[in-house]
Amino acid sequence: MFIHKSWAPAAVVLACVANGCSDPGPGLESASETADASTGTTESGTAGTDAPTTTDAPETEPVTWHQNIAPIVVAKCSGCHHDAGIAPFSLESYETAKPFAAAALDAALRGTMPPFLADETADCQPRHGWQDDPRLGDDELDLLRAWVDQGAPEGDPATAAPLPEPPELELTDADVRVQIPTPVSIDGDKDLFLCFSVDPGFEDDTWIDAVQISAGNPQVVHHVLAYVDESGASADKVNEDGYYPCFGGPGINSANLIAAWAPGMTPFRTPPNVASRIAAGSRIVMQVHYHPTGKPELDSETSLDLRIHDTIPEYVGMLALIGNSEGPQLLPSEHDDNGYPEFRIPAGVENHVEQMLFKLNDVPPLRVFAVGTHMHYVGTDMLIGLQRPSPADGEPAEECLLQTPGWDFNWQRTYSYDAPLDAVPKFDAGDQLYLRCTYNNSMSNPFVVQALAEQGLDAPKDVHLGEETLDEMCLAVVGIAIALKDAI
């Protein structure tokens, strides 16, 4: 999700330069839209054959809350939908869940809930699944559909099915906690993006192998990003209130993402024998997105937990942020009008695509254990692909690492492959990373409408790369592991 990348000799830092390749790689075609899954069935009879009578039809197996549905809800929904959670209603009991049965089925079928943007499409079929994937499987969807069709019956609580353990949302064996240093009052009707600069007290270089962010007030803390600031420059930006406004990043150069959180996310642990290094004297910048509830709220306890790796690891974990190029890595788009590639999303265009191609030079073998996408409000779809001009045995010449076809700025996270480190995708020198970012810069995009309204505007304008609300990004977040012997 986020491993610190600053520690490494210059020779092993990712060098991304364009290679002029005319074949940009996987995912060039527009992602095909997925048709809505049908929830109905049809039966047909053949003339002259015996049709089953009503008495011959098998009875429908009853599906009830206590026997079938509660275990699914606890496992997949309880991270957000609980009392005092950020979700607008609780699903912890039959009484609270029944009124939302049809809405829950609809959201699950559309893939909007549980919020998990990674998806498999015609353009992207990652070779591994994802850790902590909260999406409902086909059998679970069938049960939920049957429950709704049968009127959402309660069943017998005396014979309720055993409930699974809720998702583990806290890092119970953390060694260090970093907490926002000052209380924040959240009121009004506009979202706030605030950055807090905190000293974790690391007097020596420290190895970290697990992190977890906890929301101090889950009703208003929408998501949090945490960065390592080795320079300490963030301390100079803090105002008299104990924080500073920020959007899209920590607002300083050379800060490296170390953790990301959205409601329901579980602790992130690096693969075995992998740890990241936080340099002595570094500060932690916590960027918190607050979403007001309509009444005064207070947050004083949002925190970041860190677990220390007490030995030298076999692999160094790093986070590479690759993208946001206006240089030779940027490929032509259909809306370029200056005779050369430019990152410009024209006003009013609903389906604008920007593509970038990066060649990795002078790097040792890299193992990709996590990957994420990052855009702002205009973005609608992002794909990350990999090209290998000279693939090693067992490695495909091209593969898609991740696609988030329903991009939503409010639910950004990184995704860890559910595979051992020796089986995850590998980069080698000369391989190429391909990014495809799709945007809707029109009033048909509700996020654009919202962002414009917050700026006092009523019509779209051309959008360029940048840090502000109405700027955009096209950025891959790649968690990589380098063998320690190759990094020293």
C-alpha positions as CSV (number, residue, x, y, z in Angstrom):
1,M,0.0,0.0,0.0
2,F,2.7,2.3,0.6
3,I,6.1,1.4,1.3
4,H,8.7,4.1,1.9
5,K,11.0,4.4,-1.2
6,S,13.5,7.0,-0.2
7,W,16.2,4.6,1.1
8,A,18.2,3.2,-1.8
9,P,21.3,4.1,-3.7
10,A,20.7,6.2,-6.8
11,A,21.4,3.1,-8.9
12,V,18.3,1.4,-7.7
13,V,15.8,4.3,-7.7
14,L,13.3,3.8,-10.5
15,A,14.5,5.7,-13.6
16,C,11.5,6.4,-15.8
17,V,12.3,7.6,-19.3
18,A,10.3,7.3,-22.5
19,N,11.4,4.7,-25.0
20,G,9.4,5.9,-28.0
21,C,7.7,2.6,-28.4
22,S,4.9,2.7,-30.9
23,D,3.0,-0.1,-29.2
24,P,1.9,1.3,-25.8
25,G,0.9,-2.0,-24.4
26,P,-2.1,-3.6,-22.8
27,G,-5.3,-1.8,-22.3
28,L,-5.2,0.6,-25.3
29,E,-8.7,-0.2,-26.2
30,S,-11.5,1.6,-24.3
31,A,-12.7,-0.6,-21.5
32,S,-15.9,-2.3,-22.6
33,E,-18.9,-1.5,-20.5
34,T,-20.2,-4.3,-18.5
35,A,-23.8,-5.0,-19.0
36,D,-26.0,-5.1,-15.9
37,A,-26.4,-8.6,-14.7
38,S,-29.9,-9.9,-15.1
39,T,-31.5,-11.0,-11.9
40,G,-34.4,-12.8,-13.5
41,T,-34.8,-16.3,-15.0
42,T,-37.0,-17.6,-17.8
43,E,-38.5,-21.0,-18.4
44,S,-39.6,-22.4,-21.8
45,G,-41.6,-25.4,-22.7
46,T,-41.5,-27.5,-25.8
47,A,-44.7,-28.3,-27.6
48,G,-45.8,-31.9,-27.0
49,T,-43.8,-32.4,-23.8
50,D,-45.1,-32.6,-20.3
51,A,-44.7,-29.4,-18.4
52,P,-44.1,-29.6,-14.7
53,T,-47.2,-29.0,-12.6
54,T,-47.2,-26.7,-9.6
55,T,-47.1,-29.7,-7.3
56,D,-44.1,-31.1,-9.1
57,A,-42.1,-27.9,-8.7
58,P,-39.4,-28.1,-6.0
59,E,-40.0,-25.9,-3.0
60,T,-37.8,-22.8,-2.7
61,E,-35.1,-23.2,0.0
62,P,-35.8,-20.6,2.6
63,V,-33.1,-17.9,3.0
64,T,-33.2,-16.0,6.3
65,W,-31.2,-13.4,8.1
66,H,-30.0,-15.4,11.0
67,Q,-29.3,-18.6,9.1
68,N,-27.8,-17.1,5.8
69,I,-27.4,-13.4,5.6
70,A,-26.0,-12.2,8.9
71,P,-22.7,-14.0,8.4
72,I,-22.2,-12.3,5.0
73,V,-23.0,-8.9,6.4
74,V,-20.6,-9.3,9.3
75,A,-17.8,-10.4,7.0
76,K,-18.3,-8.0,4.2
77,C,-20.2,-4.9,5.5
78,S,-19.6,-4.4,9.2
79,G,-16.4,-2.4,8.8
80,C,-18.5,0.6,7.8
81,H,-22.1,-0.2,8.6
82,H,-22.1,-0.2,12.3
83,D,-23.2,2.2,15.1
84,A,-21.1,5.3,15.0
85,G,-19.5,4.2,11.7
86,I,-19.1,6.5,8.7
87,A,-21.9,4.6,6.7
88,P,-25.3,6.3,7.0
89,F,-27.0,3.3,8.6
90,S,-26.1,0.2,10.6
91,L,-26.5,-3.4,9.3
92,E,-25.6,-5.0,12.6
93,S,-29.1,-6.4,13.4
94,Y,-32.1,-7.8,11.5
95,E,-34.2,-4.8,12.5
96,T,-31.7,-2.3,11.1
97,A,-30.8,-4.3,8.0
98,K,-34.3,-5.4,6.7
99,P,-35.3,-1.9,5.5
100,F,-32.2,-1.7,3.4
101,A,-32.4,-5.3,2.0
102,A,-33.3,-4.3,-1.6
103,A,-30.8,-1.4,-1.6
104,A,-28.0,-3.6,-0.4
105,L,-28.7,-6.1,-3.2
106,D,-28.8,-3.4,-5.8
107,A,-25.5,-1.9,-4.6
108,A,-23.8,-5.3,-4.5
109,L,-25.0,-6.3,-8.0
110,R,-23.8,-2.9,-9.3
111,G,-20.4,-3.3,-7.6
112,T,-20.7,0.0,-5.7
113,M,-20.7,-1.8,-2.3
114,P,-18.7,-2.9,-0.6
115,P,-16.4,-0.2,-2.0
116,F,-13.5,-2.0,-3.8
117,L,-12.6,-0.3,-7.1
118,A,-10.3,-3.0,-8.5
119,D,-12.2,-5.1,-11.1
120,E,-11.7,-7.6,-13.8
121,T,-12.7,-6.4,-17.3
122,A,-12.2,-7.3,-20.9
123,D,-9.0,-5.1,-20.8
124,C,-7.7,-6.3,-17.5
125,Q,-7.4,-9.8,-16.0
126,P,-4.8,-9.7,-13.3
127,R,-3.2,-13.1,-12.8
128,H,-3.7,-13.0,-9.0
129,G,-6.6,-12.1,-6.8
130,W,-6.5,-9.5,-4.0
131,Q,-6.0,-9.8,-0.3
132,D,-8.9,-8.7,1.8
133,D,-11.3,-8.5,-1.2
134,P,-14.7,-7.6,0.3
135,R,-16.7,-8.2,-2.8
136,L,-19.5,-10.7,-2.6
137,G,-19.0,-14.0,-4.4
138,D,-21.6,-15.5,-6.7
139,D,-23.0,-17.8,-4.0
140,E,-23.3,-14.8,-1.6
141,L,-25.1,-12.7,-4.2
142,D,-27.4,-15.6,-4.9
143,L,-28.3,-15.9,-1.2
144,L,-28.8,-12.1,-0.9
145,R,-31.0,-12.1,-4.0
146,A,-33.1,-15.0,-2.7
147,W,-33.5,-13.3,0.7
148,V,-34.8,-10.2,-0.9
149,D,-37.1,-12.1,-3.3
150,Q,-38.5,-14.0,-0.3
151,G,-39.3,-10.8,1.6
152,A,-36.2,-10.7,3.8
153,P,-37.4,-13.1,6.5
154,E,-35.7,-13.1,9.9
155,G,-35.5,-16.8,10.6
156,D,-35.0,-18.3,14.0
157,P,-32.4,-16.6,16.2
158,A,-32.3,-19.7,18.4
159,T,-30.6,-21.6,15.5
160,A,-28.6,-18.8,14.1
161,A,-25.5,-19.6,12.1
162,P,-22.2,-18.9,13.7
163,L,-21.0,-15.4,12.9
164,P,-17.4,-14.9,11.6
165,E,-15.1,-12.6,13.3
166,P,-15.6,-9.0,12.0
167,P,-12.8,-7.6,9.9
168,E,-9.7,-6.8,11.9
169,L,-9.6,-3.1,11.6
170,E,-6.8,-2.4,14.1
171,L,-3.1,-3.4,14.1
172,T,-3.1,-5.1,17.6
173,D,0.6,-5.7,17.7
174,A,1.7,-2.2,16.8
175,D,4.8,-0.7,18.5
176,V,4.4,3.0,17.8
177,R,1.3,5.2,17.5
178,V,1.4,8.6,15.7
179,Q,-1.7,10.8,16.4
180,I,-2.9,14.1,15.1
181,P,-1.5,16.7,17.5
182,T,-4.6,19.0,17.8
183,P,-8.4,18.6,17.9
184,V,-10.3,19.6,14.8
185,S,-13.8,20.9,14.6
186,I,-15.8,19.8,11.6
187,D,-18.9,21.8,10.7
188,G,-20.6,23.3,7.7
189,D,-21.3,21.5,4.4
190,K,-18.0,21.4,2.6
191,D,-15.4,18.7,2.7
192,L,-12.0,19.6,4.3
193,F,-8.6,18.3,3.4
194,L,-6.2,19.0,6.3
195,C,-2.5,18.0,6.8
196,F,-1.0,17.4,10.2
197,S,2.8,17.2,10.6
198,V,3.9,14.9,13.4
199,D,7.2,13.8,14.8
200,P,7.2,10.0,15.4
201,G,10.3,10.3,17.5
202,F,12.6,8.0,15.5
203,E,16.1,8.9,16.5
204,D,17.5,6.0,14.5
205,D,16.6,4.6,11.2
206,T,13.6,2.3,11.7
207,W,12.3,-0.7,9.7
208,I,8.5,-1.0,9.5
209,D,6.5,-4.1,8.3
210,A,2.9,-3.2,9.1
211,V,0.8,-0.1,9.3
212,Q,-2.8,0.8,10.1
213,I,-4.6,4.1,10.2
214,S,-7.5,4.5,12.7
215,A,-10.2,7.2,12.3
216,G,-10.6,9.2,15.5
217,N,-14.2,10.1,14.6
218,P,-15.5,7.6,12.0
219,Q,-18.6,9.7,11.3
220,V,-16.5,12.5,9.6
221,V,-13.1,10.9,8.8
222,H,-13.6,9.9,5.2
223,H,-10.1,8.8,4.2
224,V,-6.5,9.4,5.3
225,L,-3.2,9.3,3.5
226,A,0.1,9.2,5.5
227,Y,3.5,10.3,4.1
228,V,7.1,10.2,5.3
229,D,8.7,13.7,5.2
230,E,12.5,13.2,5.6
231,S,13.2,16.9,5.1
232,G,10.9,18.1,7.9
233,A,9.5,20.8,5.5
234,S,6.0,20.1,6.6
235,A,6.6,21.5,10.0
236,D,7.0,25.0,8.5
237,K,3.6,24.8,6.8
238,V,1.6,24.2,9.9
239,N,-0.6,27.2,10.8
240,E,-1.7,28.4,14.3
241,D,-4.4,25.8,14.4
242,G,-1.9,23.0,14.2
243,Y,-2.4,21.9,10.6
244,Y,-2.5,23.3,7.1
245,P,-5.0,22.9,4.2
246,C,-3.9,20.4,1.5
247,F,-5.4,18.5,-1.4
248,G,-4.1,15.7,-3.6
249,G,-0.9,15.3,-1.5
250,P,1.0,16.7,1.4
251,G,2.0,19.9,-0.4
252,I,5.7,19.4,-0.1
253,N,8.4,17.9,-2.3
254,S,10.0,14.5,-1.7
255,A,7.3,13.1,0.5
256,N,6.6,9.4,0.2
257,L,3.3,7.7,0.8
258,I,3.5,5.1,3.6
259,A,-0.1,4.3,4.4
260,A,-3.7,4.8,3.0
261,W,-7.0,4.3,4.7
262,A,-10.7,4.3,3.8
263,P,-13.5,2.9,5.9
264,G,-13.5,-0.8,6.3
265,M,-9.8,-1.3,5.4
266,T,-7.8,-3.8,7.3
267,P,-4.2,-3.4,8.5
268,F,-1.6,-3.6,5.8
269,R,1.3,-5.9,6.3
270,T,4.2,-6.3,3.9
271,P,5.0,-9.8,2.7
272,P,7.2,-12.0,4.9
273,N,10.9,-10.9,5.0
274,V,10.0,-7.4,3.5
275,A,10.2,-4.2,5.5
276,S,10.5,-0.5,4.7
277,R,12.8,2.0,6.3
278,I,11.9,5.4,7.9
279,A,15.0,7.5,8.2
280,A,16.0,9.0,11.5
281,G,14.5,12.4,12.2
282,S,11.7,12.0,9.6
283,R,8.2,13.5,10.2
284,I,4.9,11.9,9.3
285,V,2.3,14.0,7.4
286,M,-1.2,12.8,7.9
287,Q,-3.6,14.1,5.3
288,V,-7.2,13.7,6.5
289,H,-10.3,14.1,4.4
290,Y,-13.2,15.2,6.6
291,H,-16.8,14.9,5.3
292,P,-19.2,16.9,7.5
293,T,-22.4,15.4,8.9
294,G,-24.4,18.7,9.0
295,K,-23.8,19.1,12.7
296,P,-20.7,20.1,14.7
297,E,-18.2,17.2,15.1
298,L,-14.8,16.9,16.7
299,D,-11.8,14.7,15.7
300,S,-8.9,14.5,18.1
301,E,-7.7,10.9,17.8
302,T,-7.1,10.0,14.2
303,S,-3.8,8.0,14.3
304,L,-1.3,5.9,12.5
305,D,0.1,2.7,14.0
306,L,3.4,1.3,13.0
307,R,4.9,-2.2,13.7
308,I,8.7,-2.3,13.9
309,H,10.6,-5.0,12.1
310,D,13.3,-5.8,14.6
311,T,15.8,-7.5,12.2
312,I,17.3,-6.5,8.9
313,P,14.9,-7.8,6.2
314,E,15.7,-9.9,3.2
315,Y,13.8,-7.5,1.0
316,V,13.5,-3.7,1.1
317,G,10.0,-2.5,0.6
318,M,9.5,0.7,-1.4
319,L,6.7,2.7,-2.9
320,A,7.2,4.0,-6.4
321,L,4.8,6.8,-7.6
322,I,5.0,6.7,-11.4
323,G,3.1,9.0,-13.7
324,N,2.0,12.6,-14.0
325,S,4.2,13.1,-17.0
326,E,4.1,16.0,-19.5
327,G,7.4,14.9,-21.0
328,P,8.3,12.3,-23.6
329,Q,6.5,9.6,-21.6
330,L,3.2,11.2,-22.5
331,L,1.6,9.6,-25.6
332,P,-0.6,11.5,-28.1
333,S,-4.3,11.9,-27.5
334,E,-7.2,12.6,-29.8
335,H,-7.7,16.0,-28.3
336,D,-4.1,17.3,-28.7
337,D,-4.3,20.5,-30.7
338,N,-0.7,21.9,-30.6
339,G,0.9,19.2,-32.8
340,Y,2.5,17.4,-29.9
341,P,1.2,15.5,-26.8
342,E,-0.1,17.6,-24.0
343,F,-1.9,16.7,-20.8
344,R,-5.1,18.7,-21.3
345,I,-8.7,17.4,-20.6
346,P,-10.9,19.7,-22.7
347,A,-14.0,21.2,-21.2
348,G,-17.2,19.4,-21.9
349,V,-15.5,16.1,-23.2
350,E,-17.0,13.0,-21.6
351,N,-14.5,10.4,-22.6
352,H,-11.0,11.8,-22.8
353,V,-8.0,9.4,-22.5
354,E,-4.4,10.2,-21.5
355,Q,-1.7,7.5,-21.9
356,M,1.8,7.3,-20.6
357,L,4.6,4.8,-21.2
358,F,7.6,4.5,-18.9
359,K,10.7,2.4,-19.3
360,L,12.5,1.2,-16.3
361,N,16.3,1.6,-16.7
362,D,19.2,0.5,-14.5
363,V,17.1,-1.3,-11.9
364,P,17.6,-4.7,-10.3
365,P,14.8,-7.2,-10.4
366,L,11.7,-5.8,-8.7
367,R,8.7,-7.7,-7.3
368,V,5.3,-6.0,-7.3
369,F,3.3,-6.9,-4.2
370,A,0.8,-4.0,-4.3
371,V,-0.5,-1.6,-6.8
372,G,-2.9,1.4,-6.8
373,T,-4.3,4.1,-9.0
374,H,-4.6,7.8,-8.3
375,M,-6.6,10.5,-10.1
376,H,-8.8,13.4,-8.9
377,Y,-12.5,14.2,-9.4
378,V,-12.5,14.3,-13.3
379,G,-11.1,10.8,-13.5
380,T,-13.5,7.8,-14.3
381,D,-11.2,4.9,-15.1
382,M,-7.5,4.0,-14.8
383,L,-5.5,1.0,-16.0
384,I,-1.9,0.0,-15.2
385,G,-0.2,-2.4,-17.6
386,L,3.2,-4.0,-18.0
387,Q,5.2,-4.7,-21.1
388,R,8.2,-7.0,-21.1
389,P,10.2,-6.8,-24.4
390,S,12.3,-9.8,-23.2
391,P,10.2,-11.7,-20.7
392,A,11.8,-14.3,-18.4
393,D,10.5,-17.8,-18.3
394,G,7.0,-17.9,-16.9
395,E,6.4,-14.1,-17.3
396,P,3.9,-12.9,-20.0
397,A,5.1,-10.4,-22.6
398,E,2.2,-8.2,-21.5
399,E,-0.1,-8.1,-18.5
400,C,-2.5,-5.9,-16.7
401,L,-1.6,-5.1,-13.1
402,L,-4.8,-3.3,-12.1
403,Q,-7.8,-1.5,-13.5
404,T,-10.3,0.6,-11.5
405,P,-13.1,1.1,-14.1
406,G,-15.4,2.8,-11.6
407,W,-12.8,5.3,-10.2
408,D,-14.1,7.3,-7.2
409,F,-11.7,9.7,-5.5
410,N,-13.5,9.0,-2.2
411,W,-12.6,5.3,-2.1
412,Q,-8.9,5.3,-3.1
413,R,-6.7,2.6,-1.7
414,T,-3.9,0.3,-2.9
415,Y,-4.4,-3.4,-3.6
416,S,-2.1,-6.2,-2.4
417,Y,-1.9,-9.4,-4.5
418,D,-3.0,-12.5,-2.8
419,A,0.1,-14.5,-3.7
420,P,3.5,-15.2,-2.2
421,L,6.3,-12.8,-3.0
422,D,8.0,-15.3,-5.5
423,A,4.8,-15.4,-7.5
424,V,3.9,-11.8,-7.9
425,P,4.6,-9.8,-11.1
426,K,8.2,-8.9,-11.7
427,F,9.9,-5.9,-13.3
428,D,13.3,-6.0,-14.9
429,A,15.5,-3.4,-16.5
430,G,14.0,-2.5,-19.9
431,D,10.4,-3.4,-19.0
432,Q,7.8,-0.7,-19.6
433,L,4.9,0.5,-17.4
434,Y,1.8,1.7,-19.2
435,L,-0.8,4.0,-17.8
436,R,-4.2,4.7,-19.3
437,C,-6.4,7.3,-17.5
438,T,-9.9,8.2,-18.7
439,Y,-11.7,11.4,-17.7
440,N,-15.2,12.9,-17.9
441,N,-14.8,16.7,-17.8
442,S,-18.5,17.5,-18.3
443,M,-21.6,18.3,-16.3
444,S,-22.6,14.6,-16.7
445,N,-19.9,13.8,-14.1
446,P,-21.4,14.5,-10.7
447,F,-18.0,14.9,-9.1
448,V,-17.1,17.6,-11.6
449,V,-20.4,19.4,-10.8
450,Q,-19.6,19.2,-7.1
451,A,-16.0,20.5,-7.6
452,L,-17.1,23.3,-9.8
453,A,-19.8,24.4,-7.3
454,E,-17.2,24.5,-4.5
455,Q,-15.2,26.9,-6.7
456,G,-18.2,29.1,-7.5
457,L,-18.2,27.9,-11.2
458,D,-21.1,26.6,-13.2
459,A,-19.4,25.2,-16.3
460,P,-16.3,23.0,-16.9
461,K,-12.9,24.4,-17.9
462,D,-9.9,22.7,-19.5
463,V,-8.1,20.6,-16.9
464,H,-4.3,20.1,-16.6
465,L,-1.9,18.3,-14.3
466,G,-1.7,19.8,-10.8
467,E,-2.4,19.5,-7.1
468,E,-5.6,21.6,-6.8
469,T,-9.2,20.3,-6.7
470,L,-9.9,21.1,-10.4
471,D,-6.5,19.9,-11.6
472,E,-5.9,16.2,-12.4
473,M,-3.4,13.4,-12.1
474,C,-2.6,10.1,-13.7
475,L,-0.4,8.3,-11.2
476,A,0.4,4.6,-10.5
477,V,1.2,3.6,-6.9
478,V,3.5,0.5,-7.1
479,G,4.6,-1.4,-3.9
480,I,7.8,-3.1,-4.8
481,A,10.3,-5.3,-3.0
482,I,14.0,-5.3,-3.9
483,A,16.4,-8.0,-2.5
484,L,18.6,-6.3,0.1
485,K,21.7,-7.7,-1.6
486,D,20.6,-5.7,-4.8
487,A,19.9,-2.5,-2.9
488,I,23.2,-2.0,-1.1
